[in-house]
Amino acid sequence: MVVVPFPSSDCFAEKRRPALVVSNDEVTSAGFLWLVMITTAQNSGMDHDVPIEDLSAAGLSRPSIVRPVKIANVEPSRIVRRAGRLGATQAEAVFEAVRSFIGREPTKPRKGAS
């Protein structure tokens, strides 16, 4: 886990927050990191959220969750610091969720959306 300025989904703002690295060495060697957002547990409630069980090992001070549906692509130079590690069971749940999102058919735009 790392701490980075994580981009907002509206792409106009960033918030420094912990994130879980989900990319492999091939992505890193291309100069990028794929990160999944970590947020406080009070924001839980989305499908696929994974609670972080060992806050101390993760380097976190408050109950938190990993939100696999929110992924960002950043340059490694944007890492502020390393935060800690996620437990193996929680990490596998996150990786499985991310894998389940890849390769799906795109959703059809809503009527009136461009």
N, C-alpha and C positions, 0 to 999 in steps of 0.2 A: 504494500500500500504506500501511496505517496500523497503529498499535499501539493496541489496545483491551483492556479486560477482556472476554475472549471467554467467553461462557457455556458451561458444561459441558453435555453432552447430558442429564445427570440434572437440570439446572436448579437445583441446589442450590449450585453453586460457580462461580467464574470464575477464569480465569488470564489474566494480562496476556500477550498474544502478538501477533505480527504477523498481519495479515489482509489479504486482497485485496478491495477494493470491487468488487462486481459489479452494483450497481444503477445505474440511470440517473438523470438529472436529475428526472424525474417522481417517482420514489420519494423522492429527497432533498427535493424541494419539499413533500412530504407529511410531512416530519420524520423520515425513517428512512434507514438505510443497510442494504443487504444485503451481508454480508461472508462470505467463504469462509476457512476456517481455514488457517493455515500452521503446519507443525510440522517438527521436525528430520527429516532424511532417515533417521535410524535407525528412525523409526516408519513408514517406507514399506512398501508391500505391498498396499494396497487398490487395487481397480480404479479407474481414472481419476485416480490421483495424478499430479501433474505436477511433475517436478524443476525447481528454480530453477537456471538455468545461470550467471547473472551475479550472484553474491552481493553484490558491491560496489554495483552499480546498485540492487539490491533493498534495500540498507541492512542486510544480514544478515551475521552473523559466522560462522555454521556452515552446513554443507550442509543444505538445507531443501527441503521439497516443499509444494505447494499441494494441499489435500484438498477437491476440489469437492463431495464428498458431505456435508461438514459446513458448513452454512450457518447464519448467525445474522442476526437483524434487530435492530439497535441504533439508538439515537438518536445523531445526529452529536456531541452534547455529550460523549459517552463516549470520543471519540478522545483518546488521550493525546498522540500526536504522529504526524506523517507519517514513513514509514520509507524509501521509495524507490519504484522502478518495476520492474515485471516486463517482461521482453523480450516483443516482439510475438508471437513464435511460441508461447511458453508461455502468454501471456495468451489468445490465441485458443483454445488447447487447453482452458483452464479454462472460458472462456465457452461453448464447444461442449459440454463435459461438463454444465455447469449447464443449458443449453438442453435437453439430452437428458433431463434429469430432470423437466422441467416438462410437465404435462399427461398424464402416464402414469396408467393405471388404478391405483387404490390396491391394495396387496397384501391378500390375505385374511388375517384374524387367524388365528393358530395355534389349534388345538383347545385348549380350556381357558383361553384368554386372554380377558380381558374388556375 
